[in-house]
Amino acid sequence: QVQLVESGGGLVQAGGSLRLSCVASGRIFAINAMGWYRQAPGEQRELVAAFGSGDTTSYADSVKGRFTISRGNARNTVYLQMNNLKSEDTAVYYCNVHALVTGGPGWGDYWGQGTQVTVSS
């Protein structure tokens, strides 16, 4: 009922930039939060950047000043501009939405398939 399509991942040298995109579709009645998480092999999944209620933003300390999250004109679209990438940023990046599905029982979290970001030294 909810589909999240991520794009923009790839291989980049340290210091380079990438821009991730996520588009949510399906029987979505409302989105309360939308953003990006990442998970490196052997590591826990962590919040990278997200919009919350009232379009407030949250960032992981490790990406502050380097990454910027933004919304498209369509409010079901979110971008993550990643600048000055470091090898420590290497991970699978997942789009996440906290959404209310049309005809559904309540709010829930939905995840994309992930897009690989690899930063070489």
Disulfide bonds with the S-S distance in Angstrom:
Cys22-Cys95 1.96
